[in-house]
């Protein structure tokens, strides 16, 4: 057996010396190191040998296999070097040139803006929480002071999953405010959180409306919180994102889960307040709805409104990105146009 292995080894090395191209090298590899090679056949026949001979022959066979594999690697390097310096290749191939650049992906502009918004509020002491996209009617409407047949439900063109019965109906959430209720059911004040996420509304799309978009809802509950705290928080938020010179406007508005309610608008960056289709030719673009948490909402989750107060707000992420970058159509974010996305 040892003589057979040594003869096989010498024969393999002699043939390897005469190999002149890659195709011949592959043929040599299959013949001497492949699954059906002579060396593999010898290794499989070792089981029929006596124990002492099997050990000696097995050790020699493994040694030969390792040596042939090393010789194969060296031969591959030599053939590769010879190929690169051959006249036909060296004239058209410059190995010193840098490689072709590979395309590198990046974060979507909405994701970038979402992270920046959460970072601004994080610097103010707000924690970030997340919740389910599929929500119960109770958390999306009932617990937020919007009972069945309340006219405010008309403001939320809802995508229902199943009708259910009352608060047990399921839907795609129309805002991320349900997380405020879920959190206040489990934790006691002081509370300072923001809840980012996708929201869904069954409505026609245009330059500033989409059926799926991102919201960041914020909530702060503690003793002696006032409307001035809300105003200061949102003014600081707008200054961080748009700079000191950007105009910010507060106006009274109505939301059933806050009292009083306000609308926050920022001067349009596309027209600098002169009026365009983005701002509806009014010079302002609404970016957030806010207000003081309604006492009934606090009482429903077991927080005494005589002791605690709070404020809440909801920010549209795409609209913030539009203002920040001067984009005049929200639909561009979800058009999958790489020419648009590569700018960010």
SERO-4910 file (N, C-alpha, C, O; in steps of 0.05 Angstrom, whole numbers):
BEGIN
 pado doro    nc1    nc2    nc3   cac1   cac2   cac3    cc1    cc2    cc3    oc1    oc2    oc3
  Unk    A     16    -24      0      0      0      0     17     25      0     11     45    -14
  Unk    A     39     25     16     57     48     17     70     53    -10     73     76    -19
  Unk    A     79     31    -23     91     34    -49     72     45    -69     78     62    -86
  Unk    A     47     36    -68     26     46    -86     22     76    -82     19     91   -101
  Unk    A     21     85    -56     17    113    -50     41    130    -60     37    152    -71
  Unk    A     65    120    -56     89    135    -65     90    138    -95     97    159   -106
  Unk    A     83    116   -109     82    117   -138     61    137   -148     66    152   -167
  Unk    A     38    137   -135     17    156   -142     26    184   -138     19    202   -154
  Unk    A     40    189   -116     50    216   -110     70    226   -131     68    249   -140
  Unk    A     89    208   -138    109    216   -158     96    221   -185    103    241   -198
  Unk    A     77    205   -193     63    208   -218     47    235   -219     47    249   -239
  Unk    A     34    241   -196     19    266   -195     37    291   -198     30    310   -212
  Unk    A     60    290   -184     78    313   -186     90    316   -213     93    338   -223
  Unk    A     96    293   -227    107    295   -254     86    307   -273     93    325   -289
  Unk    A     61    299   -271     41    310   -289     36    339   -282     31    355   -301
  Unk    A     37    347   -257     33    375   -249     54    393   -261     48    416   -268
  Unk    A     78    383   -264    100    399   -275     94    405   -305    102    427   -315
  Unk    A     80    387   -319     75    391   -347     49    406   -353     43    413   -376
  Unk    A     34    413   -331      9    428   -335     16    456   -344     33    470   -333
  Unk    A      2    465   -366      9    491   -378    -14    511   -378    -10    535   -384
  Unk    A    -39    503   -371    -61    522   -371    -81    514   -350    -79    493   -338
  Unk    A   -101    531   -346   -120    526   -325   -138    502   -330   -145    487   -311
  Unk    A   -145    498   -355   -162    475   -361   -148    449   -354   -159    430   -343
  Unk    A   -122    447   -361   -106    423   -355   -103    420   -325   -102    398   -314
  Unk    A   -101    443   -311    -98    442   -282   -123    431   -268   -122    416   -249
  Unk    A   -146    439   -279   -171    428   -268   -174    399   -273   -184    384   -256
  Unk    A   -165    390   -297   -166    361   -303   -148    346   -283   -155    324   -273
  Unk    A   -124    357   -278   -106    345   -258   -118    344   -230   -116    323   -217
  Unk    A   -132    365   -222   -144    366   -195   -165    344   -193   -166    330   -172
  Unk    A   -182    341   -213   -203    320   -212   -191    292   -211   -201    275   -197
  Unk    A   -169    289   -226   -157    262   -227   -144    254   -201   -145    230   -193
  Unk    A   -131    272   -187   -115    265   -164   -127    274   -137   -120    264   -116
  Unk    A   -146    293   -137   -157    303   -112   -187    303   -112   -200    311    -92
  Unk    A   -200    295   -134   -229    295   -136   -241    272   -120   -227    255   -108
  Unk    A   -268    271   -119   -282    251   -103   -278    223   -114   -280    203    -99
  Unk    A   -272    221   -140   -268    194   -153   -239    190   -161   -233    174   -178
  Unk    A   -221    205   -148   -192    203   -155   -180    177   -144   -192    163   -127
  Unk    A   -156    171   -154   -141    147   -145   -135    150   -116   -136    130   -101
  Unk    A   -127    173   -107   -120    177    -78   -144    173    -60   -142    161    -39
  Unk    A   -168    182    -69   -192    178    -53   -199    148    -52   -208    139    -31
  Unk    A   -194    134    -74   -199    105    -74   -181     90    -54   -189     72    -41
  Unk    A   -156     99    -53   -137     87    -34   -146     92     -5   -145     74     11
  Unk    A   -154    117      1   -163    123     28   -188    107     36   -190     99     59
  Unk    A   -205    101     17   -229     86     23   -222     56     28   -237     42     42
  Unk    A   -200     47     16   -193     18     19   -177     13     44   -171    -11     50
  Unk    A   -170     34     59   -154     29     83   -168     12    104   -155     -1    120
  Unk    A   -194     12    104   -209     -3    124   -204    -33    122   -209    -48    142
  Unk    A   -195    -42     99   -190    -71     96   -163    -80    106   -157   -104    107
  Unk    A   -146    -61    113   -119    -67    122   -118    -73    152   -136    -65    167
  Unk    A    -98    -88    161    -94    -92    190    -90    -66    204    -82    -46    191
  Unk    A    -94    -65    230    -94    -40    244    -67    -25    242    -67     -1    236
  Unk    A    -45    -39    245    -19    -25    245    -13    -14    217     -4      9    214
  Unk    A    -18    -30    196    -14    -21    168    -33      2    162    -26     21    147
  Unk    A    -58      0    173    -78     21    167    -68     48    178    -72     69    165
  Unk    A    -57     48    202    -47     73    214    -25     85    197    -25    109    191
  Unk    A     -5     68    189     17     78    174      9     88    147     17    109    138
  Unk    A     -8     72    133    -17     79    107    -35    104    108    -33    121     90
  Unk    A    -52    106    128    -69    129    131    -54    155    135    -60    175    123
  Unk    A    -33    154    152    -17    177    157     -3    186    131     -2    210    125
  Unk    A      8    167    116     22    173     91      3    185     70      9    203     55
  Unk    A    -22    173     69    -42    183     49    -50    211     55    -53    228     37
  Unk    A    -54    218     81    -62    245     88    -39    265     83    -43    287     75
  Unk    A    -14    255     87      9    272     82     11    278     52     16    301     44
  Unk    A      7    258     35      7    262      6    -15    280     -3    -11    298    -20
  Unk    A    -39    277      8    -61    294      0    -55    323      7    -60    341    -10
  Unk    A    -45    329     31    -38    356     38    -17    368     20    -18    391     12
  Unk    A      4    352     14     25    361     -4     15    368    -32     22    388    -43
  Unk    A     -3    350    -43    -14    355    -69    -31    381    -70    -31    396    -89
  Unk    A    -47    385    -48    -63    409    -47    -46    434    -46    -52    454    -59
  Unk    A    -24    434    -32     -5    456    -31      7    461    -58     10    484    -67
  Unk    A     15    439    -72     27    442    -99      6    453   -118     13    468   -136
  Unk    A    -19    446   -115    -40    456   -132    -43    486   -129    -45    501   -149
  Unk    A    -43    496   -104    -45    525    -99    -21    540   -111    -25    561   -123
  Unk    A      3    529   -108     26    542   -120     25    543   -150     32    563   -163
  Unk    A     15    522   -162     13    521   -191     -8    541   -201     -5    554   -222
  Unk    A    -30    544   -186    -50    563   -193    -39    592   -193    -45    608   -211
  Unk    A    -23    598   -174    -11    625   -172      8    629   -196      8    651   -208
  Unk    A     24    609   -202     43    612   -224     28    616   -251     36    633   -267
  Unk    A      7    601   -256     -9    604   -280    -22    631   -282    -24    643   -303
  Unk    A    -32    641   -259    -45    667   -258    -25    689   -264    -31    708   -280
  Unk    A     -1    688   -253     20    708   -258     28    707   -287     33    728   -300
  Unk    A     31    683   -298     38    680   -326     17    692   -345     23    704   -365
  Unk    A     -8    688   -337    -30    699   -353    -30    729   -353    -35    742   -374
  Unk    A    -25    742   -330    -26    771   -328     -3    784   -343     -7    806   -354
  Unk    A     19    771   -345     42    783   -359     44    774   -388     62    782   -402
  Unk    A     26    758   -397     26    749   -425     21    773   -443      6    791   -435
  Unk    A     32    774   -467     30    797   -485      1    805   -490     -6    829   -491
  Unk    A    -16    785   -495    -44    792   -502    -59    805   -479    -77    822   -485
  Unk    A    -52    799   -454    -67    810   -431    -53    836   -421    -67    856   -416
  Unk    A    -27    836   -420    -13    859   -408    -18    884   -424    -16    906   -412
  Unk    A    -24    882   -449    -28    906   -466    -55    919   -460    -58    943   -464
  Unk    A    -74    904   -451   -101    915   -446   -109    916   -416   -131    925   -410
  Unk    A    -92    906   -399    -99    905   -370    -78    919   -354    -54    911   -354
  Unk    A    -86    939   -339    -68    953   -321    -76    946   -292    -96    957   -282
  Unk    A    -61    928   -279    -69    919   -253    -64    940   -231    -73    936   -209
  Unk    A    -51    962   -239    -47    983   -219    -71   1002   -217    -72   1018   -198
  Unk    A    -90   1000   -235   -113   1018   -234   -131   1010   -211   -133    987   -203
  Unk    A   -145   1030   -198   -164   1023   -176   -187   1008   -187   -195   1010   -210
  Unk    A   -199    991   -170   -223    976   -178   -247    993   -183   -248   1016   -175
  Unk    A   -266    982   -196   -291    996   -201   -306   1001   -175   -309    982   -159
  Unk    A   -316   1025   -170   -330   1030   -145   -357   1015   -144   -372   1014   -164
  Unk    A   -363   1004   -121   -388    990   -117   -409   1009   -106   -402   1026    -89
  Unk    A   -433   1007   -116   -454   1025   -105   -459   1020    -76   -461    997    -67
  Unk    A   -461   1041    -61   -466   1039    -32   -493   1050    -25   -500   1072    -33
  Unk    A   -509   1035    -11   -536   1044     -3   -535   1064     20   -514   1067     32
  Unk    A   -557   1076     24   -559   1096     46   -587   1095     58   -605   1082     47
  Unk    A   -591   1109     80   -617   1111     92   -636   1128     76   -628   1148     64
  Unk    A   -661   1119     75   -682   1134     62   -684   1162     75   -681   1164     99
  Unk    A   -690   1183     59   -692   1210     71   -713   1212     93   -709   1227    112
  Unk    A   -734   1196     92   -754   1196    113   -742   1184    138   -747   1194    161
  Unk    A   -727   1162    135   -714   1150    158   -693   1168    171   -691   1170    195
  Unk    A   -678   1182    154   -659   1202    164   -673   1223    181   -664   1230    203
  Unk    A   -695   1234    170   -710   1255    184   -723   1244    210   -723   1258    230
  Unk    A   -733   1219    209   -745   1207    233   -724   1205    255   -730   1211    278
  Unk    A   -700   1196    249   -679   1193    269   -671   1220    280   -665   1223    304
  Unk    A   -670   1241    262   -662   1267    272   -683   1279    290   -677   1291    311
  Unk    A   -709   1275    284   -731   1285    301   -730   1273    328   -731   1286    348
  Unk    A   -727   1246    329   -726   1232    354   -701   1240    370   -701   1241    394
  Unk    A   -679   1246    355   -655   1256    369   -658   1283    382   -648   1288    404
  Unk    A   -673   1301    368   -678   1328    380   -694   1325    406   -687   1337    426
  Unk    A   -716   1309    405   -732   1306    429   -717   1289    450   -721   1293    474
  Unk    A   -700   1271    441   -683   1256    460   -665   1275    476   -661   1270    500
  Unk    A   -655   1295    463   -638   1315    477   -654   1331    497   -642   1343    515
  Unk    A   -680   1332    494   -697   1346    513   -707   1328    536   -722   1337    553
  Unk    A   -699   1303    535   -707   1285    557   -730   1266    550   -741   1253    568
  Unk    A   -738   1264    525   -760   1247    517   -749   1219    509   -729   1217    495
  Unk    A   -762   1198    519   -755   1171    511   -771   1163    486   -792   1175    481
  Unk    A   -760   1144    470   -774   1135    446   -787   1108    451   -774   1090    461
  Unk    A   -812   1106    444   -827   1081    446   -840   1074    419   -844   1092    403
  Unk    A   -847   1049    416   -859   1040    391   -883   1022    397   -885   1011    419
  Unk    A   -902   1020    378   -925   1004    382   -934    991    356   -922    994    336
  Unk    A   -957    976    357   -966    961    334   -979    978    313   -992    999    319
  Unk    A   -976    971    287   -989    985    266  -1019    978    265  -1036    995    258
  Unk    A  -1026    953    272  -1054    945    274  -1063    950    302  -1052    940    322
  Unk    A  -1084    966    305  -1092    976    331  -1122    970    336  -1137    967    317
  Unk    A  -1130    969    362  -1158    967    369  -1171    994    368  -1159   1015    371
  Unk    A  -1197    994    362  -1213   1019    361  -1211   1033    388  -1210   1058    388
  Unk    A  -1210   1019    409  -1209   1031    436  -1185   1049    439  -1187   1072    447
  Unk    A  -1161   1039    431  -1137   1055    435  -1135   1077    414  -1124   1099    419
  Unk    A  -1144   1072    390  -1142   1092    368  -1162   1114    370  -1157   1137    362
  Unk    A  -1186   1108    381  -1207   1128    383  -1219   1131    411  -1218   1153    422
  Unk    A  -1231   1110    422  -1247   1112    446  -1231   1124    469  -1240   1143    482
  Unk    A  -1207   1114    475  -1192   1123    497  -1181   1151    493  -1172   1165    512
  Unk    A  -1181   1161    468  -1172   1188    462  -1195   1207    459  -1193   1228    446
  Unk    A  -1218   1201    472  -1240   1219    473  -1255   1221    446  -1266   1242    440
  Unk    A  -1254   1200    430  -1268   1200    404  -1286   1176    404  -1279   1155    391
  Unk    A  -1309   1177    417  -1327   1153    418  -1340   1148    392  -1337   1163    372
  Unk    A  -1356   1126    390  -1371   1120    366  -1389   1143    358  -1401   1157    375
  Unk    A  -1390   1148    332  -1407   1169    320  -1399   1197    327  -1413   1216    322
  Unk    A  -1375   1200    339  -1365   1227    344  -1357   1240    317  -1344   1227    301
  Unk    A  -1365   1265    313  -1358   1277    287  -1329   1279    281  -1321   1281    258
  Unk    A  -1312   1279    302  -1283   1281    297  -1272   1257    282  -1251   1258    270
  Unk    A  -1287   1234    282  -1278   1211    268  -1277   1216    238  -1263   1203    223
  Unk    A  -1293   1235    229  -1293   1242    200  -1266   1253    191  -1260   1253    167
  Unk    A  -1250   1263    210  -1223   1274    203  -1204   1252    197  -1183   1256    185
  Unk    A  -1210   1227    206  -1192   1205    202  -1205   1185    183  -1221   1169    191
  Unk    A  -1198   1186    157  -1208   1167    138  -1195   1140    143  -1172   1136    134
  Unk    A  -1209   1122    157  -1196   1099    169  -1196   1075    151  -1215   1070    136
  Unk    A  -1175   1059    152  -1173   1034    139  -1179   1012    159  -1162   1006    176
  Unk    A  -1203   1000    158  -1212    980    177  -1203    953    168  -1204    946    145
  Unk    A  -1195    937    188  -1187    909    183  -1211    890    187  -1217    873    170
  Unk    A  -1225    894    209  -1251    880    213  -1269    898    230  -1259    914    246
  Unk    A  -1295    896    226  -1314    914    239  -1314    909    269  -1314    928    284
  Unk    A  -1315    884    278  -1316    879    307  -1341    891    320  -1360    898    306
  Unk    A  -1339    894    346  -1361    907    361  -1349    930    377  -1335    925    397
  Unk    A  -1355    954    369  -1346    977    384  -1317    979    387  -1302    979    367
  Unk    A  -1307    979    412  -1278    983    417  -1262    959    408  -1237    961    407
  Unk    A  -1274    936    402  -1260    912    394  -1254    911    364  -1242    892    354
  Unk    A  -1263    931    349  -1257    932    320  -1227    937    316  -1215    951    332
  Unk    A  -1216    926    295  -1188    929    289  -1184    946    264  -1200    946    246
  Unk    A  -1162    962    264  -1157    980    242  -1128    985    239  -1112    979    257
  Unk    A  -1120    997    217  -1092   1007    214  -1092   1035    227  -1107   1052    220
  Unk    A  -1074   1038    247  -1075   1062    263  -1074   1088    246  -1059   1089    227
  Unk    A  -1089   1107    254  -1090   1133    239  -1071   1153    251  -1066   1174    239
  Unk    A  -1059   1147    274  -1039   1164    287  -1024   1146    307  -1034   1123    312
  Unk    A  -1002   1155    318   -989   1139    338   -996   1147    367   -983   1138    386
  Unk    A  -1017   1163    369  -1027   1170    396  -1036   1147    413  -1035   1148    437
  Unk    A  -1045   1124    401  -1052   1101    418  -1030   1092    437  -1036   1082    458
  Unk    A  -1005   1097    429   -983   1089    447   -983   1106    473   -973   1097    493
  Unk    A   -994   1130    471   -996   1147    495  -1014   1133    516  -1008   1132    539
  Unk    A  -1036   1123    506  -1055   1109    524  -1043   1084    535  -1044   1079    559
  Unk    A  -1031   1068    518  -1019   1043    527   -997   1048    548   -995   1033    567
  Unk    A   -982   1069    545   -961   1075    564   -972   1085    590   -964   1076    612
  Unk    A   -992   1103    589  -1004   1114    614  -1019   1093    629  -1023   1096    654
  Unk    A  -1029   1072    616  -1042   1050    631  -1022   1035    648  -1029   1024    669
  Unk    A   -996   1035    640   -976   1019    654   -958   1035    672   -948   1025    692
  Unk    A   -954   1061    666   -934   1077    681   -948   1101    692   -968   1111    682
  Unk    A   -936   1111    714   -946   1135    727   -928   1159    721   -904   1155    714
  Unk    A   -938   1183    723   -921   1207    718   -897   1208    737   -899   1196    759
  Unk    A   -875   1221    730   -872   1237    705   -867   1220    681   -854   1199    682
  Unk    A   -879   1229    658   -877   1215    632   -867   1235    611   -878   1257    609
  Unk    A   -847   1227    596   -838   1243    573   -830   1223    551   -808   1211    553
  Unk    A   -846   1220    531   -841   1201    510   -848   1212    482   -865   1230    480
  Unk    A   -835   1201    462   -844   1205    434   -848   1178    422   -834   1159    428
  Unk    A   -869   1176    405   -876   1150    392   -875   1153    362   -895   1163    350
  Unk    A   -853   1146    349   -852   1147    319   -864   1123    307   -865   1101    319
  Unk    A   -874   1125    282   -883   1102    268   -900   1109    244   -908   1132    240
  Unk    A   -907   1089    228   -924   1093    204   -953   1094    213   -962   1081    231
  Unk    A   -968   1111    199   -997   1113    203  -1010   1112    176   -998   1117    155
  Unk    A  -1036   1106    176  -1050   1100    151  -1077   1114    150  -1092   1114    170
  Unk    A  -1083   1126    128  -1109   1139    125  -1119   1135     96  -1104   1136     77
  Unk    A  -1145   1129     94  -1157   1123     68  -1165   1150     55  -1188   1159     59
  Unk    A  -1147   1161     41  -1153   1187     28  -1137   1190      2  -1118   1176     -2
  Unk    A  -1146   1208    -14  -1133   1213    -40  -1106   1226    -35  -1103   1242    -16
  Unk    A  -1087   1220    -52  -1061   1231    -50  -1058   1256    -67  -1070   1259    -88
  Unk    A  -1042   1275    -57  -1035   1299    -72  -1007   1308    -63   -993   1292    -51
  Unk    A  -1000   1333    -68   -973   1342    -63   -966   1341    -33   -943   1338    -27
  Unk    A   -986   1343    -15   -980   1343     13   -995   1321     29   -994   1322     54
  Unk    A  -1008   1303     15  -1023   1281     29  -1015   1254     17  -1013   1251     -7
  Unk    A  -1012   1235     35  -1007   1207     27  -1024   1189     44  -1032   1196     66
  Unk    A  -1030   1165     33  -1047   1146     49  -1030   1131     70  -1041   1121     90
  Unk    A  -1004   1131     67   -986   1120     88   -963   1140     92   -950   1148     73
  Unk    A   -959   1148    117   -938   1167    122   -928   1163    151   -938   1145    165
  Unk    A   -909   1178    160   -897   1175    186   -905   1198    205   -906   1221    197
  Unk    A   -910   1190    229   -917   1209    250   -898   1205    274   -888   1183    279
  Unk    A   -893   1227    288   -880   1225    314   -898   1238    334   -902   1263    334
  Unk    A   -910   1223    352   -928   1233    373   -912   1237    398   -895   1220    405
  Unk    A   -917   1259    412   -902   1264    437   -922   1268    460   -944   1277    456
  Unk    A   -913   1261    484   -929   1263    508   -912   1270    532   -890   1259    536
  Unk    A   -921   1289    547   -908   1296    573   -929   1300    594   -948   1315    590
  Unk    A   -927   1285    616   -947   1287    638   -931   1290    664   -914   1274    670
  Unk    A   -939   1310    680   -926   1315    705   -942   1336    721   -963   1345    711
  Unk    A   -933   1343    744   -946   1364    759   -939   1391    746   -916   1396    738
  Unk    A   -959   1409    745   -955   1437    738   -944   1441    709   -931   1461    704
  Unk    A   -951   1423    691   -944   1428    663   -964   1447    651   -988   1443    655
  Unk    A   -955   1466    635   -973   1487    624   -970   1488    594   -953   1476    582
  Unk    A   -987   1505    582   -985   1509    553   -959   1523    546   -949   1519    524
  Unk    A   -947   1538    564   -921   1551    559   -900   1530    555   -881   1534    539
  Unk    A   -901   1508    570   -882   1486    567   -884   1474    539   -864   1467    526
  Unk    A   -909   1470    530   -913   1459    503   -902   1478    482   -888   1469    464
  Unk    A   -908   1503    485   -899   1523    465   -869   1524    464   -857   1525    443
  Unk    A   -856   1525    488   -827   1526    489   -814   1501    476   -794   1503    463
  Unk    A   -826   1477    481   -816   1452    471   -817   1452    440   -797   1445    427
  Unk    A   -839   1460    428   -842   1459    399   -827   1482    386   -817   1478    363
  Unk    A   -824   1505    399   -808   1526    387   -778   1517    386   -765   1521    366
  Unk    A   -769   1504    407   -741   1494    408   -737   1472    387   -716   1471    374
  Unk    A   -757   1455    383   -756   1435    363   -753   1447    335   -736   1439    319
  Unk    A   -770   1467    329   -769   1480    303   -742   1495    299   -731   1495    276
  Unk    A   -732   1507    320   -706   1521    317   -683   1501    311   -665   1507    295
  Unk    A   -684   1478    324   -664   1457    319   -664   1447    291   -643   1442    279
  Unk    A   -687   1445    279   -690   1433    252   -687   1454    230   -676   1448    209
  Unk    A   -697   1478    234   -699   1498    213   -682   1523    217   -680   1540    200
  Unk    A   -670   1525    240   -653   1548    246   -668   1570    260   -693   1570    262
  Unk    A   -654   1590    270   -665   1611    286   -683   1630    269   -702   1642    280
  Unk    A   -678   1632    243   -692   1652    227   -719   1642    216   -735   1658    206
  Unk    A   -724   1616    217   -749   1606    206   -773   1614    222   -773   1612    247
  Unk    A   -794   1624    209   -818   1634    223   -835   1609    232   -838   1590    217
  Unk    A   -845   1611    256   -862   1590    268   -888   1603    278   -887   1624    291
  Unk    A   -911   1591    272   -937   1602    280   -953   1583    296   -955   1559    289
  Unk    A   -965   1592    318   -984   1577    334  -1012   1589    329  -1016   1613    331
  Unk    A  -1032   1572    324  -1059   1581    322  -1077   1561    337  -1071   1537    339
  Unk    A  -1100   1570    346  -1119   1553    359  -1130   1532    339  -1134   1539    316
  Unk    A  -1134   1508    349  -1145   1487    332  -1160   1468    351  -1159   1470    375
  Unk    A  -1175   1449    339  -1190   1430    355  -1181   1402    350  -1180   1392    327
  Unk    A  -1175   1388    372  -1170   1359    372  -1184   1348    396  -1181   1359    418
  Unk    A  -1199   1327    393  -1216   1318    416  -1201   1308    440  -1212   1308    462
  Unk    A  -1175   1301    437  -1160   1290    460  -1143   1311    474  -1129   1304    492
  Unk    A  -1145   1336    465  -1131   1358    478  -1149   1381    482  -1169   1385    467
  Unk    A  -1144   1397    503  -1160   1421    508  -1143   1440    526  -1137   1434    549
  Unk    A  -1135   1463    515  -1140   1473    488  -1121   1460    468  -1101   1447    475
  Unk    A  -1129   1462    441  -1113   1451    420  -1100   1473    403  -1111   1495    401
  Unk    A  -1077   1467    392  -1063   1487    375  -1053   1473    350  -1048   1449    349
  Unk    A  -1049   1490    329  -1036   1481    304  -1010   1495    302  -1008   1519    307
  Unk    A   -989   1480    295   -962   1492    292   -956   1492    262   -957   1471    249
  Unk    A   -949   1515    251   -942   1517    223   -915   1531    221   -908   1548    237
  Unk    A   -901   1524    200   -874   1535    194   -875   1549    167   -888   1540    149
  Unk    A   -861   1572    165   -860   1586    140   -850   1569    118   -829   1555    121
  Unk    A   -864   1569     95   -857   1552     73   -829   1558     62   -823   1581     57
  Unk    A   -812   1537     60   -785   1541     49   -784   1541     19   -765   1551      7
  Unk    A   -805   1529      6   -804   1527    -23   -808   1555    -36   -797   1561    -56
  Unk    A   -825   1572    -23   -831   1598    -34   -824   1621    -16   -828   1644    -22
  Unk    A   -812   1614      8   -804   1634     27   -828   1651     36   -826   1675     41
  Unk    A   -851   1638     38   -875   1652     48   -891   1667     28   -910   1680     35
  Unk    A   -883   1666      2   -897   1682    -18   -922   1667    -29   -940   1680    -39
  Unk    A   -922   1641    -25   -945   1625    -34   -939   1607    -58   -929   1616    -78
  Unk    A   -944   1581    -54   -939   1562    -76   -958   1538    -71   -974   1538    -53
  Unk    A   -957   1518    -89   -975   1496    -86   -970   1479    -62   -988   1467    -51
  Unk    A   -944   1479    -53   -937   1464    -29   -952   1474     -4   -963   1459     12
  Unk    A   -953   1501     -1   -966   1513     23   -994   1522     17  -1006   1536     33
  Unk    A  -1005   1513     -6  -1032   1522    -13  -1034   1552    -18  -1055   1564    -14
  Unk    A  -1012   1564    -26  -1010   1592    -32  -1016   1609     -8  -1025   1632    -10
  Unk    A  -1011   1598     16  -1015   1613     40   -990   1621     54   -990   1637     73
  Unk    A   -967   1610     45   -941   1618     57   -934   1601     82   -912   1604     92
  Unk    A   -952   1584     92   -947   1568    116   -954   1539    110   -972   1533     95
  Unk    A   -939   1521    123   -945   1493    121   -948   1481    149   -930   1483    165
  Unk    A   -971   1469    154   -977   1458    180   -958   1433    184   -956   1416    167
  Unk    A   -945   1433    207   -926   1411    212   -934   1395    237   -925   1372    240
  Unk    A   -951   1406    254   -958   1391    279   -984   1401    290   -992   1424    287
  Unk    A   -998   1382    303  -1022   1388    319  -1014   1383    348  -1000   1363    353
  Unk    A  -1024   1399    366  -1015   1396    394  -1036   1407    413  -1057   1418    404
  Unk    A  -1031   1406    439  -1049   1417    459  -1044   1404    486  -1028   1386    489
  Unk    A  -1060   1414    505  -1058   1402    532  -1076   1378    534  -1099   1378    524
  Unk    A  -1066   1356    545  -1080   1331    547  -1107   1335    560  -1108   1347    582
  Unk    A  -1129   1326    548  -1156   1329    559  -1158   1315    586  -1149   1292    589
  Unk    A  -1170   1328    605  -1173   1315    632  -1187   1288    631  -1180   1270    646
  Unk    A  -1207   1284    612  -1220   1258    610  -1201   1236    601  -1204   1213    609
  Unk    A  -1182   1243    584  -1162   1223    575  -1145   1214    599  -1139   1190    602
  Unk    A  -1136   1233    615  -1120   1226    639  -1136   1209    658  -1126   1189    669
  Unk    A  -1161   1217    663  -1178   1202    682  -1183   1174    673  -1185   1156    689
  Unk    A  -1186   1170    647  -1192   1143    636  -1169   1124    641  -1174   1100    644
  Unk    A  -1145   1133    644  -1122   1115    649  -1113   1116    678  -1092   1106    685
  Unk    A  -1130   1128    695  -1125   1127    724  -1105   1148    734  -1094   1145    756
  Unk    A  -1101   1170    719  -1084   1192    727  -1102   1215    735  -1119   1224    720
  Unk    A  -1099   1225    760  -1116   1246    770  -1111   1273    756  -1090   1284    760
  Unk    A  -1130   1283    740  -1126   1309    727  -1125   1333    745  -1118   1355    737
  Unk    A  -1134   1329    771  -1132   1351    790  -1103   1354    800  -1096   1375    811
  Unk    A  -1088   1333    797  -1060   1333    807  -1040   1336    784  -1020   1351    786
  Unk    A  -1046   1323    762  -1027   1323    740  -1039   1336    715  -1063   1337    711
  Unk    A  -1022   1346    699  -1029   1357    672  -1008   1349    653   -987   1338    660
  Unk    A  -1014   1353    627   -994   1345    607  -1000   1357    580  -1021   1369    576
  Unk    A   -981   1355    562   -985   1363    535   -979   1341    516   -963   1323    522
  Unk    A   -990   1342    492   -986   1322    471   -983   1337    444   -994   1359    440
  Unk    A   -968   1324    426   -965   1336    399   -961   1313    379   -952   1292    386
  Unk    A   -966   1319    354   -962   1300    333   -948   1315    309   -958   1335    300
  Unk    A   -926   1304    300   -909   1316    279   -910   1299    255   -905   1275    257
  Unk    A   -915   1311    231   -913   1296    206   -885   1296    196   -874   1317    189
  Unk    A   -873   1272    194   -844   1270    187   -839   1279    159   -820   1293    153
  Unk    A   -856   1270    140   -851   1277    112   -853   1307    108   -838   1318     92
  Unk    A   -872   1320    121   -875   1349    117   -850   1363    129   -842   1384    117
  Unk    A   -839   1353    150   -815   1365    161   -792   1362    140   -777   1381    136
  Unk    A   -790   1338    128   -769   1334    108   -773   1352     84   -754   1361     72
  Unk    A   -798   1356     76   -804   1373     53   -795   1402     59   -784   1415     42
  Unk    A   -801   1411     83   -793   1438     90   -763   1440     92   -751   1460     84
  Unk    A   -750   1420    103   -721   1420    107   -706   1421     81   -686   1435     78
  Unk    A   -716   1406     61   -701   1403     36   -713   1417     12   -703   1415    -10
  Unk    A   -735   1431     17   -748   1446     -5   -762   1428    -25   -762   1434    -49
  Unk    A   -773   1405    -17   -787   1386    -34   -816   1395    -37   -829   1401    -17
  Unk    A   -826   1395    -61   -853   1406    -65   -875   1384    -70   -898   1391    -76
  Unk    A   -867   1358    -66   -888   1337    -71   -881   1313    -53   -859   1301    -56
  Unk    A   -899   1307    -34   -894   1285    -15   -892   1258    -29   -880   1239    -19
  Unk    A   -904   1256    -53   -904   1230    -67   -876   1222    -77   -872   1198    -83
  Unk    A   -858   1241    -78   -831   1234    -87   -817   1215    -68   -800   1200    -76
  Unk    A   -824   1216    -42   -811   1199    -22   -816   1170    -28   -799   1153    -21
  Unk    A   -839   1163    -40   -846   1135    -43   -849   1127    -73   -862   1108    -79
  Unk    A   -836   1143    -90   -837   1137   -119   -816   1117   -128   -816   1108   -150
  Unk    A   -797   1111   -110   -775   1092   -116   -757   1102   -139   -745   1087   -153
  Unk    A   -756   1129   -142   -739   1140   -162   -711   1145   -151   -707   1161   -133
  Unk    A   -691   1129   -160   -665   1130   -149   -651   1158   -154   -634   1166   -138
  Unk    A   -659   1171   -175   -648   1198   -180   -655   1217   -157   -639   1234   -150
  Unk    A   -679   1213   -146   -688   1230   -123   -674   1221    -98   -663   1237    -83
  Unk    A   -674   1194    -93   -664   1184    -68   -634   1188    -64   -624   1191    -42
  Unk    A   -619   1187    -87   -590   1190    -85   -581   1217    -76   -558   1221    -68
  Unk    A   -599   1237    -77   -592   1263    -68   -589   1265    -37   -579   1285    -27
  Unk    A   -597   1244    -23   -597   1245      6   -577   1225     17   -574   1223     42
***
